[in-house]
Every structure is written in structure tokens, then in C-alpha cells.
């Protein structure tokens, strides 16, 4: 009877040891699974083959809890819109015509590629953009290119997505510094051909300006695909350390002309402008008489800035019509478009619009906007939204 009890105790002990070993194994397995999922989520932010075959880990997530105010983000970031006691507003912002600190009006602007998928909205930093482009990409969707003359006080900018070759060409029209998260093979070719400064989150030596924030939209945790962001101060702090020119050449003069009120004389009503980029994407501009500027709606939703829930306002709406077609030899469905030569378009400001023409001598030249009689177009002082449309599509005005 005693031997039976002893064998029973040994069996019970063995069972307990096996249970403990199984538990330890499950814990280790769970840990390995967590590492695998984490690594999977920190791959390239693009789901298209925009790395040109190069695969590198993403920039570190130094804002894991999504709180931009604590020390795991940018501990040296100054408060947004803090007045600068040393500011000298005798300068003129070449992108808006507004007074600005004369120390920065000769800076090369930042041109940052922004996502525009519904699941990534609202975006961060769009209220601070001086010029905002919207242009078609593959799949009937659109992306944006935000230009900032003085990026310092912009709290957060994103989500940042990949560049196309025509994105590079648009940025070069402003002698800008381009930032994106990934690029197409054609974009890299264009960067090298035009010798444009290019900050790429996916690859290259300038990745410290980017970080991941999956909680960048209040009350919404976004997919890692939509989490790449930067901040104005991070750009301001790192740009002088890089090996490229950060100011315009002495001979550079902006082609944009601004007047206090650029409402086109004899223009037709443009209190509402509807721009259909494709069957899947359209944008509407509504003129606000109180603000004397246009507000934006996309897919029946107000276009807002996630930084402060504000609605960006634009004094000017430009529509550029150009040839857009499938990119020959590209198996990812990417598009090609003409950004040089001549074309037609429309200009709206003050609730009125007129037809215009645009021209650009080459990929290193600026855009020139003229009226139908050939005289130069005057924009209203303020921000500008530019839509790039195929030649066979016209906006509607009401």
C-alpha cells in the first residue's frame, strides 16, 4: 500500500512538472509570436513595391504611446505657435505672399508627400501647409504634396507616404527639399537626374527625421501603414546637419505673384467647386464668405487637421489640366503625367473663377500661370490648393 502511494505521488509530481514545462513553452511561443508580429508591422509603410527592391527596417517608433507631449517623442520640441521675440516680419513668404520672418523667406521649402486614403484621415499638419497639391495615383486614388516655407512650428506632419517621379518634378518646381516614406523606381531615377534633396523614411541616410505614431489621430489607432510622421522642429533641427543646400540660390525669385484681393475680374460664380479625380475620388471646395476663403470636403466629409481639429482654408484654388496616362512598362499600375510644356486650367478666388493657362519650360523651371490674354495671374495673398487633373476632365462650378 505504501509503494502504491509513493508511485501515485511520483506520478502527480511528474504531471506538475509537465504542466510547468508546457506553460513555459507557451510563454516563450507567445513572446516569439509577439516579436514576429512587431517586426511584420514595422516593415515599409507602403504596400506597393516602392523601395526599388531594397528592404530595410523602418525608422524607430520613438512615440510608442502616441503622446506627442511626453519625453518619448521629441523632448526638445517647442510649443506650437510660440511667438518668437526675435522675429523680423519684413520678409515675404514666396508661397503665400504673407509677411514672415526675414531669416527664413529664402529657405528652400519642405515638400512632404501625404497619404489621402480614407482610413488615414484626418491628416496632420495640413492647416499649416502654404501650398497643397492633390493628384491622382494608381487605383483611382489621390495623394497630396504639402509645401511649407517655414516648417518650424508645425506640430506633426503625416501620414507620410511614397513619392512618384512626378512628385519629384513638382517639388523641384519650387526648389524644394522632398520628404516621403518610400518611392517608386522611377522616382529614384528622377531624384538622381534632378539632384534634388530627398529624405526617405524607408531607406537612405536621413531617416532620423521620421518616427511612427499609430495613435496620431485622436481616439483612433491607425494601421502601421499610416503611422509615419515627422514634426516641424525635428526637420528644423536636422536639416542644417545634412549635406545639401537649404537656402535658395541668390538668383532665385519665385514666379508666384500675390495681391491683397485676387478675385478674378469678370469671373463666373465659384461658390462651390467640384473636382472629380476619378470615379472613386472627388473633392469639393466651398467658399466661406466670412473667412473669404475656401474650405474642403472629401467624400462628403470635412477636410480637417488632426493636430487641432481645425479646417484648413485656402485663398486660391488652381486646377492644372495635363496629360495623365498609364506608365509604360510598369507592372504596378503607376501613372505618368506631363509636368512641363503648356496646358490649360482654372483659377478661383473670392468666389469667382476664370480659365487660365500654365507653362513650364523644363523640370527645373517654375510654373508660370497666365490669363487668356497672356498677362500674368495674380493670386490672392494666402494659401493655395492645386488640383492636377487629366485633360479630359473639367471641374464643375456653382
C-alpha positions as CSV (number, residue, x, y, z in Angstrom):
1,X,0.0,0.0,0.0
2,X,2.9,2.4,0.8
3,X,4.6,1.6,-2.5
4,X,1.3,2.4,-4.4
5,X,1.1,5.8,-2.6
6,X,4.7,6.5,-3.5
7,X,4.1,5.8,-7.2
8,X,1.0,7.9,-7.1
9,X,2.9,10.8,-5.6
10,X,5.7,10.5,-8.2
11,X,3.1,10.5,-11.0
12,X,1.4,13.6,-9.6
13,X,4.8,15.3,-9.3
14,X,5.7,14.4,-12.9
15,X,2.3,15.8,-14.1
16,X,3.0,19.1,-12.3
17,X,6.5,19.3,-13.9
18,X,5.0,18.7,-17.3
19,X,2.3,21.3,-16.7
20,X,5.0,23.9,-15.7
21,X,7.1,23.0,-18.8
22,X,4.1,23.3,-21.1
23,X,3.3,26.7,-19.5
24,X,6.9,27.9,-20.0
25,X,6.9,26.7,-23.6
26,X,3.6,28.6,-24.3
27,X,5.0,31.8,-22.8
28,X,8.1,31.5,-25.0
29,X,6.0,30.8,-28.0
30,X,3.8,33.8,-27.3
31,X,6.9,36.0,-27.0
32,X,8.3,34.8,-30.3
33,X,4.9,35.5,-31.9
34,X,4.8,39.0,-30.5
35,X,8.3,39.7,-31.9
36,X,7.3,38.3,-35.3
37,X,4.1,40.5,-35.4
38,X,6.0,43.6,-34.3
39,X,8.7,43.0,-37.0
40,X,6.0,42.4,-39.5
41,X,4.3,45.7,-38.7
42,X,7.5,47.7,-38.9
43,X,8.2,46.9,-42.5
44,X,8.0,49.5,-45.2
45,X,4.9,51.8,-44.8
46,X,3.9,51.2,-48.3
47,X,2.0,48.2,-49.5
48,X,3.3,48.7,-53.1
49,X,6.8,47.9,-54.4
50,X,8.1,51.4,-53.9
51,X,11.5,50.5,-52.4
52,X,13.0,49.5,-55.7
53,X,13.8,46.1,-54.3
54,X,15.5,47.5,-51.2
55,X,14.1,46.3,-47.9
56,X,15.2,48.0,-44.7
57,X,13.7,48.2,-41.3
58,X,11.5,51.2,-40.5
59,X,12.7,54.2,-38.5
60,X,12.3,53.6,-34.8
61,X,9.0,54.2,-33.1
62,X,10.0,56.7,-30.6
63,X,6.5,57.7,-29.7
64,X,5.1,54.3,-28.6
65,X,2.2,55.7,-26.6
66,X,1.2,58.3,-29.2
67,X,1.5,61.2,-26.7
68,X,3.5,64.0,-28.5
69,X,4.0,65.9,-25.3
70,X,5.9,63.3,-23.3
71,X,9.6,62.6,-23.4
72,X,9.5,59.6,-25.7
73,X,8.6,61.8,-28.7
74,X,10.7,64.9,-29.3
75,X,11.8,66.2,-25.9
76,X,13.3,69.4,-27.4
77,X,10.1,70.4,-29.3
78,X,8.9,73.9,-28.6
79,X,5.2,74.7,-28.2
80,X,3.3,75.2,-31.4
81,X,2.9,78.9,-32.4
82,X,5.0,80.2,-29.5
83,X,5.8,83.8,-30.6
84,X,9.5,84.3,-31.5
85,X,10.7,87.5,-29.8
86,X,13.5,87.8,-32.4
87,X,11.2,87.5,-35.4
88,X,11.5,90.2,-38.0
89,X,8.4,90.1,-40.2
90,X,10.0,92.2,-43.0
91,X,10.3,89.1,-45.1
92,X,7.6,87.8,-47.6
93,X,6.6,84.2,-47.8
94,X,7.1,83.4,-51.5
95,X,4.4,80.7,-51.3
96,X,1.6,82.8,-49.8
97,X,2.6,86.5,-50.2
98,X,2.2,86.9,-46.4
99,X,4.8,88.7,-44.2
100,X,7.2,86.3,-42.5
101,X,10.4,86.2,-40.6
102,X,13.0,87.5,-42.9
103,X,15.5,84.9,-41.7
104,X,13.5,82.1,-43.4
105,X,12.0,83.6,-46.5
106,X,15.0,82.4,-48.6
107,X,14.8,78.9,-47.3
108,X,14.1,76.0,-49.7
109,X,10.6,74.9,-48.8
110,X,9.8,71.4,-47.5
111,X,7.7,69.3,-49.8
112,X,6.2,66.3,-48.0
113,X,4.2,63.5,-49.6
114,X,0.9,62.9,-47.7
115,X,-1.4,59.9,-47.7
116,X,-5.0,60.6,-48.7
117,X,-6.8,57.3,-48.1
118,X,-10.0,57.5,-46.0
119,X,-8.6,55.2,-43.3
120,X,-5.6,57.6,-42.8
121,X,-7.8,60.7,-42.4
122,X,-7.7,63.2,-40.8
123,X,-4.1,64.2,-41.7
124,X,-1.7,66.1,-39.5
125,X,-0.2,69.5,-40.4
126,X,-2.4,70.3,-43.5
127,X,-3.6,73.6,-41.9
128,X,0.0,74.8,-41.9
129,X,0.8,73.9,-45.5
130,X,1.3,77.0,-47.7
131,X,0.5,75.1,-50.9
132,X,-1.3,71.8,-51.0
133,X,-1.3,69.6,-54.2
134,X,-3.8,66.8,-54.8
135,X,-3.0,64.5,-57.6
136,X,-4.1,61.1,-58.9
137,X,-2.1,57.9,-58.2
138,X,-2.8,54.3,-59.2
139,X,-6.1,52.7,-58.4
140,X,-8.2,55.9,-58.9
141,X,-6.9,57.3,-55.6
142,X,-5.1,60.5,-54.8
143,X,-2.2,61.7,-52.7
144,X,-1.0,65.1,-51.6
145,X,2.1,67.1,-51.6
146,X,2.3,69.7,-48.9
147,X,4.7,72.6,-49.2
148,X,5.9,74.6,-46.1
149,X,8.1,77.7,-46.3
150,X,8.7,77.8,-42.6
151,X,8.1,74.3,-41.1
152,X,9.4,75.1,-37.6
153,X,6.1,75.4,-35.7
154,X,4.2,72.6,-37.3
155,X,3.3,70.2,-34.5
156,X,3.1,67.0,-36.5
157,X,3.0,66.2,-40.3
158,X,1.6,62.9,-41.7
159,X,0.8,60.4,-42.5
160,X,3.7,60.4,-45.0
161,X,3.6,58.1,-48.0
162,X,5.8,57.3,-51.0
163,X,6.9,59.5,-53.9
164,X,6.3,59.1,-57.6
165,X,8.6,60.6,-60.3
166,X,6.1,63.4,-61.0
167,X,6.1,64.2,-57.2
168,X,9.8,64.8,-57.6
169,X,9.2,67.0,-60.6
170,X,6.5,69.1,-58.7
171,X,8.8,69.6,-55.7
172,X,11.6,70.7,-58.0
173,X,9.4,73.4,-59.4
174,X,9.8,75.2,-56.0
175,X,13.5,74.3,-55.5
176,X,12.1,72.3,-52.5
177,X,13.5,69.6,-50.2
178,X,11.4,66.4,-50.7
179,X,10.4,64.0,-47.9
180,X,8.5,60.8,-48.3
181,X,8.1,57.2,-46.9
182,X,9.2,55.1,-49.9
183,X,9.5,55.8,-53.6
184,X,8.9,54.2,-56.9
185,X,11.9,53.1,-59.0
186,X,11.1,56.0,-61.4
187,X,11.1,58.5,-58.6
188,X,14.6,57.5,-57.6
189,X,15.8,57.9,-61.1
190,X,14.2,61.4,-61.2
191,X,15.8,62.3,-57.8
192,X,19.2,61.4,-59.2
193,X,18.6,63.1,-62.5
194,X,17.4,66.4,-61.0
195,X,19.8,66.2,-58.0
196,X,17.0,67.1,-55.6
197,X,17.5,66.6,-51.8
198,X,15.4,63.6,-50.8
199,X,14.6,62.4,-47.3
200,X,13.2,58.9,-47.4
201,X,11.9,57.1,-44.3
202,X,12.3,53.6,-45.9
203,X,16.0,53.9,-47.0
204,X,18.9,56.3,-47.1
205,X,20.9,58.4,-44.6
206,X,18.2,60.9,-43.4
207,X,15.7,58.6,-41.6
208,X,16.1,60.2,-38.2
209,X,13.6,62.9,-39.0
210,X,10.8,60.4,-39.2
211,X,9.0,58.3,-36.5
212,X,6.0,56.1,-36.1
213,X,2.8,57.2,-34.3
214,X,0.0,54.7,-34.5
215,X,-2.1,56.9,-32.2
216,X,-1.6,60.1,-34.2
217,X,-5.4,60.5,-34.8
218,X,-7.3,61.3,-31.6
219,X,-9.4,58.3,-30.5
220,X,-8.2,56.2,-33.4
221,X,-5.3,53.7,-33.6
222,X,-4.2,53.6,-37.3
223,X,-2.5,50.8,-39.1
224,X,1.3,50.9,-39.2
225,X,0.9,51.7,-42.9
226,X,-0.5,55.1,-42.0
227,X,1.7,55.9,-39.0
228,X,4.8,57.6,-40.5
229,X,5.1,61.2,-39.4
230,X,7.6,64.0,-38.6
231,X,7.5,67.3,-36.8
232,X,8.5,70.8,-37.8
233,X,11.1,71.1,-35.2
234,X,12.6,67.7,-36.0
235,X,13.1,68.9,-39.6
236,X,14.3,72.3,-38.4
237,X,16.9,70.7,-36.1
238,X,18.2,68.1,-38.6
239,X,18.2,69.9,-42.0
240,X,21.3,72.1,-41.3
241,X,23.3,68.9,-40.5
242,X,22.7,67.4,-43.9
243,X,25.0,67.7,-46.8
244,X,22.8,69.7,-49.1
245,X,21.8,73.3,-49.7
246,X,18.9,74.5,-47.5
247,X,18.5,78.0,-48.9
248,X,17.7,79.2,-52.4
249,X,20.5,80.4,-54.7
250,X,21.0,84.2,-54.7
251,X,19.4,84.4,-58.2
252,X,16.2,82.6,-57.3
253,X,13.0,84.5,-57.4
254,X,9.5,83.0,-57.1
255,X,7.3,83.1,-60.1
256,X,4.1,83.4,-58.0
257,X,2.5,86.9,-57.8
258,X,0.2,87.9,-55.0
259,X,-2.2,90.8,-54.4
260,X,-4.4,91.6,-51.5
261,X,-7.6,90.5,-53.4
262,X,-7.0,88.3,-56.4
263,X,-10.7,87.8,-57.1
264,X,-10.7,87.5,-60.9
265,X,-12.4,90.4,-62.6
266,X,-15.3,89.3,-64.7
267,X,-15.1,85.8,-63.3
268,X,-18.1,83.4,-63.1
269,X,-19.6,82.1,-59.8
270,X,-17.4,79.6,-57.9
271,X,-19.0,79.4,-54.5
272,X,-18.8,75.7,-54.9
273,X,-16.2,73.8,-56.9
274,X,-16.5,70.1,-57.5
275,X,-13.3,68.3,-58.8
276,X,-13.7,64.6,-59.8
277,X,-10.3,63.0,-60.0
278,X,-11.8,59.6,-60.8
279,X,-15.0,57.5,-60.2
280,X,-13.5,56.7,-56.8
281,X,-12.4,60.1,-55.6
282,X,-13.7,63.7,-55.7
283,X,-13.0,66.9,-53.8
284,X,-15.4,69.8,-53.2
285,X,-14.4,73.4,-52.3
286,X,-16.9,75.6,-50.6
287,X,-16.4,79.3,-50.4
288,X,-16.8,80.8,-46.9
289,X,-17.7,84.5,-47.1
290,X,-16.8,85.1,-43.5
291,X,-13.2,83.7,-44.0
292,X,-13.0,84.9,-47.6
293,X,-11.5,81.5,-48.4
294,X,-12.4,78.0,-49.5
295,X,-12.9,75.0,-47.2
296,X,-12.6,71.5,-48.4
297,X,-14.7,68.4,-48.3
298,X,-13.7,64.9,-49.4
299,X,-16.2,62.1,-49.9
300,X,-18.9,64.1,-48.0
301,X,-16.6,64.6,-45.0
302,X,-15.0,67.9,-43.9
303,X,-11.2,68.0,-44.5
304,X,-9.7,68.8,-41.1
305,X,-6.3,68.8,-39.4
306,X,-5.8,66.2,-36.7
307,X,-3.4,68.4,-34.9
308,X,-6.1,70.8,-33.6
309,X,-9.3,69.7,-35.4
310,X,-9.2,72.9,-37.5
311,X,-10.4,73.2,-41.1
312,X,-7.8,74.4,-43.5
313,X,-8.7,77.5,-45.5
314,X,-7.4,78.3,-49.0
315,X,-7.5,81.7,-50.6
316,X,-6.8,80.2,-54.0
317,X,-7.9,77.1,-55.9
318,X,-5.9,76.2,-59.0
319,X,-6.8,73.4,-61.4
320,X,-4.0,72.2,-63.7
321,X,-5.0,70.0,-66.6
322,X,-2.3,67.8,-68.1
323,X,-1.8,64.5,-69.9
324,X,-2.1,61.6,-67.5
325,X,-1.7,58.0,-68.6
326,X,-0.5,54.6,-67.5
327,X,3.2,54.3,-67.1
328,X,4.7,52.2,-69.8
329,X,6.5,49.1,-68.7
330,X,5.3,49.4,-65.1
331,X,3.6,46.3,-63.7
332,X,2.2,48.1,-60.6
333,X,-0.3,50.3,-62.4
334,X,1.5,53.5,-61.7
335,X,0.7,56.6,-63.7
336,X,2.7,59.0,-65.8
337,X,1.9,62.7,-66.3
338,X,3.3,65.7,-68.1
339,X,4.5,68.5,-65.8
340,X,6.3,70.5,-68.4
341,X,5.3,72.3,-71.5
342,X,1.9,74.1,-71.7
343,X,-1.6,73.4,-70.6
344,X,-4.9,74.9,-69.6
345,X,-6.7,75.1,-66.2
346,X,-8.8,77.2,-63.9
347,X,-8.3,79.7,-61.1
348,X,-10.8,80.5,-58.4
349,X,-10.6,83.1,-55.6
350,X,-13.1,85.2,-53.8
351,X,-16.0,83.0,-55.0
352,X,-15.2,83.6,-58.7
353,X,-13.3,81.7,-61.3
354,X,-11.7,82.2,-64.7
355,X,-9.9,79.9,-67.2
356,X,-6.1,80.2,-67.2
357,X,-3.1,78.7,-68.9
358,X,0.0,77.3,-67.4
359,X,3.5,76.7,-68.7
360,X,6.8,75.2,-67.5
361,X,10.0,75.3,-69.6
362,X,11.6,72.2,-68.1
363,X,11.7,70.0,-65.0
364,X,13.9,72.5,-63.2
365,X,11.7,75.5,-64.0
366,X,8.8,77.1,-62.1
367,X,5.2,77.0,-63.2
368,X,4.0,80.2,-64.9
369,X,0.3,81.0,-64.7
370,X,-1.3,83.4,-67.2
371,X,-4.7,84.7,-68.1
372,X,-6.1,84.0,-71.5
373,X,-4.7,87.3,-72.8
374,X,-1.2,86.3,-71.8
375,X,-0.8,88.5,-68.7
376,X,0.5,87.0,-65.5
377,X,-2.0,85.7,-63.0
378,X,-2.3,87.4,-59.6
379,X,-3.1,85.2,-56.7
380,X,-4.8,86.3,-53.5
381,X,-2.5,86.6,-50.5
382,X,-2.9,83.3,-48.7
383,X,-2.7,79.6,-49.1
384,X,-3.3,77.7,-52.4
385,X,-4.8,74.3,-53.2
386,X,-3.7,72.9,-56.5
387,X,-5.6,70.0,-58.2
388,X,-3.9,68.1,-61.0
389,X,-6.4,66.7,-63.5
390,X,-6.3,64.8,-66.7
391,X,-7.1,66.8,-69.8
392,X,-10.5,65.1,-70.4
393,X,-12.0,66.1,-67.0
394,X,-13.2,69.5,-66.1
395,X,-14.3,70.7,-62.6
396,X,-17.8,72.0,-62.1
397,X,-18.6,75.4,-60.6
398,X,-21.7,76.7,-58.9
